[in-house]
Amino acid sequence: MFFLIWSLISVAVGVGLIVSSARMFRLFAVLNHYVSTGQALKQLATSSDIDQSIRKHGRLFGVAFVLGAAYLIYVMLVHYDNSLLVTLLDVRHPQPYMVWILDCVRGLLIVFCLFAFVVGALLCVFPDALARFEAYANRWVPVRKLTVRHVLELLAMPRDVDQGVRRHRRLFGVVFVLGAVYSLYVMLAYFNNSLMVTALNLSYPRPFVALILDSLRWSLIALCVFALVVGVMLCFFPDALARVEAYANRWVSLRKPAIGMNTMVLTLDNLVQAFPRTAGTLILVGALYIAANAAILWLQLR
């Protein structure tokens, strides 16, 4: 129905360009309005300070946070039943897939509840420590400045984390090695392709799903081997790793490729204005073809 409606609109546009192109161009001039998001984002860019109210009743908010977080953690750990939720939801996705998603949601909720519990405890016991943390974390970012150019400028700024990694290179190296060894062990010992295909129970052909899963498995194994090599080099060969980083770390700016994003390109508009009947004929033929196919498909599905 969507394609049918828009193809009929395109038919009308094509006929209009063929019959009366001047009227269509006047209609296009009326429709082509520049809409600024500055006014819409003005309210979002206004900072609202609620810290004073929370600090005035710090213990009350702290107790509410602690009790609410403790209750939710108790519910998540004791009364949360994945199989029952999957049955109640009655979705069409495979059951193991939904169980995995619900487990992830449960873990995220537990993490947020623990964070709320800590914030509530700090409000009750150490309000000054929480105030210092808020002073560090509360940074006002005006939405009006978040243009495409500004975001690309932020992305184009280089961030140097090498000093922190080199300062604690053995710690990072051990973490990389342990994580890579554990992941390799799981991928090589416990990854059962046929069992995964059966558990997912997707509507695609089984050989295709098995091929995708096997490709994903070997890609993860390659990444784990790379992480293992990096971890070993961090622990025992830091100079060699530094030489590899000096060769590989090349800063690529996004500003030059993105200059054209703010430039209006009116080549197609100029072509339509120069050859309105030809453009109208092409639009009309294409729209009639899409409309016919959409109508046939719609009638078959009814």
Secondary structure, DSSP 8 states (H G I E B T S, - for coil): -HHHHHHHHHHHHHHHHHH-HHHHHHHHHHH-----STTTTTTTTS----HHHHHHTHHHHHHHHHHHHHHHHHIIIII--HHHHHHHH--SS-HHHHHHHHHHHHHHHHHHHHHHHHHHHHHHH-HHHHHHHHHHH-----GGG--HHHHHHHHHS----HHHHHHTHHHHHHHHHHHHHHHHHHHHHT--HHHHHHHH--SS-HHHHHHHHHHHHHHHHHHHHHHHHHHHHHHH-HHHHHHHHHHH-----STTTTGGGGS---HHHHHHHHSHHHHHHHHHHHHHHHHHHHHHHHHHH-
